[in-house]
Amino acid sequence: MEKEIAIYIDGIYYPKSNAKISVYDHGLLYGDGVFEGIRAYEGIVFKLREHIERLYLSAHAIMLKIPLSKEEMLKAVIETLRKNKLTNAYIRLVVTRGVGDLGLDPRKCPKASVIIIADSINLHSSSAKEKGISTMISWVRRNTVDSTTHEIKSLNYLNSILAKIEATATGVDEAISLDKIGCVVEGVGENLFIVKDGKLFTPPSSSGALSGITAKVATRIARSRGLEVFETRITPFQLFTADEAFFTGTAMEMVPIREVNSRQIADGKPGPITKKLMAAFQKVIVDPNEGVPIYS
Ligand SMILES: Cc1ncc(COP(=O)(O)O)c(C=O)c1O
């Protein structure tokens, strides 16, 4: 029988089938908490410090006190990977408000809970990267920047889930959300880029997009190759008529978009700039300087 993965909950490891939290945890009752999705490649946890930094920023925004220092959190992630003897993994780091009563007042939750799952994730078929994926612009508007904004990586993902449900019901791979003024923002869990006349454009976080770590890496790679990258609002028209388009995200990595609302992007094949950036990205993710080694 395959050995069950060991899941970290508040400093103790539990086998997957027995890794449980209280039904009074406000993470469950109210989506009150924050999280990160992180990947390890070939023994290196890619951008681990950046993910931990963002986790603490999200926690700060919702006034959630994480019961570990950033360094302790980093060690706990590494230890979880070691415990499971993993070198390649998808890590889900979750901090919930913790156990409270049935009212939503966070003051009733004396201690936040930390959960670390080191497993794998597979969002699309293996052909997605070679052929690109189909998308649609969803009726679900991105949350505005004033409340459950995706700038905070919180446990409130219903917005993304509704968009994903619509994409699936429509028969396309992914959904893209609009901001309040009707410009495209991002996918359900990934940032959006278009290429036009050799330049890259991506929507700013002021439109409600998460400030993506993969997007930052993609931007850095593009700039190092002499390409200009602009953070700017993108209209649906600009997306439909882009030369190339792609998503970036920890779970999805980099994936070309071949279609939006039945309109082909250019010739419907991954474009040359996208392909070049994807190839460079594959090298960056295994570079020891880009992350934290698991076994050192
Ligand atoms: C809403 C949203 N946008 C974008 C991203 C991509 O961000 P990152 O590249 O940091 O994983 C994610 C995933 O974390 C996300 O949940």
The ligand as an SDF file (V2000), in Angstrom:
LIG
                    3D

 16 16  0  0  0  0  0  0  0  0999 V2000
   -6.1510   34.9890   -7.9380 C   0  0  0  0  0  0  0  0  0  0  0  0
   -4.7730   34.6040   -8.3130 C   0  0  0  0  0  0  0  0  0  0  0  0
   -4.1320   35.3120   -9.2530 N   0  0  0  0  0  0  0  0  0  0  0  0
   -2.8760   34.9970   -9.6320 C   0  0  0  0  0  0  0  0  0  0  0  0
   -2.1940   33.9310   -9.0740 C   0  0  0  0  0  0  0  0  0  0  0  0
   -0.7970   33.6290   -9.4860 C   0  0  0  0  0  0  0  0  0  0  0  0
    0.1120   34.0120   -8.4880 O   0  0  0  0  0  0  0  0  0  0  0  0
    1.4740   33.2640   -8.2500 P   0  0  0  0  0  0  0  0  0  0  0  0
    2.2330   33.3640   -9.5250 O   0  0  0  0  0  0  0  0  0  0  0  0
    2.1300   34.0230   -7.1640 O   0  0  0  0  0  0  0  0  0  0  0  0
    1.1720   31.8790   -7.8890 O   0  0  0  0  0  0  0  0  0  0  0  0
   -2.8400   33.1550   -8.0980 C   0  0  0  0  0  0  0  0  0  0  0  0
   -2.1760   32.0080   -7.5000 C   0  0  0  0  0  0  0  0  0  0  0  0
   -1.5270   32.0770   -6.5170 O   0  0  0  0  0  0  0  0  0  0  0  0
   -4.1510   33.5140   -7.6940 C   0  0  0  0  0  0  0  0  0  0  0  0
   -4.7770   32.8040   -6.7610 O   0  0  0  0  0  0  0  0  0  0  0  0
  1  2  1  0
  2  3  1  0
  2 15  2  0
  3  4  2  0
  4  5  1  0
  5  6  1  0
  5 12  2  0
  6  7  1  0
  7  8  1  0
  8  9  2  0
  8 10  1  0
  8 11  1  0
 12 13  1  0
 12 15  1  0
 13 14  2  0
 15 16  1  0
M  END
$$$$
